[in-house]
Amino acid sequence: MGVERFAGDWHVDERCTNCDVARQLAPGLVGEADGRSVILRAPRDQADVQALHAAAHACHTRSIHPPEGRLGTALDPFPMALDDDVYLCGHNSTHTAGANSYLLRRPDGTTMMIDTPRWSAPLATRYEALGPVTDVLLTHRDHAAHGRRYADRFGARLWIHEGDLDAAPDADRVLSGTEAVRIADDVVAHPLPGHTRGSVVYIADERYCFSGDSFYWSRTLGDIEVAETVTWYSIEVLAASLARTAAELRFEWLLPGHGDRRHLPADDMALRMRRLTARTRELRPREVDFTAVRW
């Protein structure tokens, strides 16, 4: 069977980029071996089947295949509720390196999209069924690929920071500097240069933190981590950004673009952010190495 890995006729093909998304959605069913996701065991019940379908529908390379071969839409769970007001978009895009994206429902019934899934008009219809989408918030240049198309489809405002403006030069709203900006009721943009020059973290309701690629939950470490081996701009600038900003980031849900999600009490998150700030201050520049990310 070559490089394909099989279990109960589910398999992962050779296009897998080890982005970790499948392992987030189907823990215990999908694991990692030789720098690639693998099916660990066959599904035992309907919950397992649903988890594998979620992983397959999120996979940006469409590398996860069910026994019937073709992936149908009947068990597509996206958008998937993570909490009362946050949904995972799924259908990750190769043009954003397989990043996760989210929908945030607001009290008035409208919705915001944070980063974007792959572009598809039928998917856009699914997402806007949760409520009119007023804003598409880009966390940084790496996730900007489909922002304009989704914003135009929704009649929404497209946001990006000036540091990454060349990735979305037709954005409707451009953040600047390093000061926090309230962009809507209880939604605050915190510029956090480091991963890229124009990285932004969005905090909603002092509950949800959409961190882009600035930091994420590492299952390996059991803690919040920075992707020091995939920092395109400056790890020293990221350390300075965290020192300046971390105390302002009050949240319970960590919702990154790459890496796992986590829900913890706000005081626990605050303590972990202080420790992350101290650890990041000790880091020094490294060559970019995707294989060294500690998922």
Salt bridges, closest charged atoms under 4 A:
GLU4 OE1 - HIS11 NE2 3.47
ASP13 OD2 - ARG15 NH2 2.75
ASP13 OD2 - HIS65 NE2 2.72
ASP20 OD1 - ARG23 NE 3.04
ASP20 OD1 - ARG219 NH2 2.62
GLU32 OE1 - ARG23 NH2 3.67
ASP34 OD2 - ARG5 NH2 3.42
ASP48 OD2 - ARG41 NH1 2.86
ASP76 OD2 - HIS57 ND1 3.91
ASP76 OD2 - HIS91 NE2 2.77
ASP76 OD2 - ARG126 NH1 3.25
ASP83 OD2 - ARG207 NH2 2.92
ASP115 OD2 - HIS143 ND1 2.83
GLU128 OE2 - ARG153 NH2 2.75
ASP135 OD2 - ARG157 NE 2.79
ASP142 OD2 - HIS140 NE2 3.30
ASP142 OD2 - HIS195 NE2 3.06
ASP152 OD1 - ARG148 NH2 2.97
ASP164 OD1 - ARG141 NE 3.41
ASP166 OD1 - ARG141 NH2 2.63
ASP172 OD2 - ARG148 NH2 3.05
ASP205 OD1 - ARG106 NH2 2.75
ASP213 OD2 - HIS140 NE2 2.99
ASP213 OD2 - HIS143 NE2 3.31
ASP213 OD2 - HIS195 NE2 3.41
ASP213 OD2 - HIS258 NE2 3.96
ASP223 OD1 - ARG272 NH1 2.98
ASP223 OD2 - ARG279 NH1 3.69
GLU225 OE2 - ARG294 NH2 2.84
GLU228 OE1 - ARG286 NH1 3.48
GLU228 OE2 - ARG294 NH2 2.81
GLU248 OE1 - HIS190 ND1 3.64
GLU252 OE1 - ARG207 NH1 2.37
GLU252 OE1 - HIS263 NE2 3.62
ASP260 OD2 - ARG219 NH1 2.96
ASP267 OD1 - ARG250 NH2 2.82
ASP268 OD1 - ARG272 NE 2.78
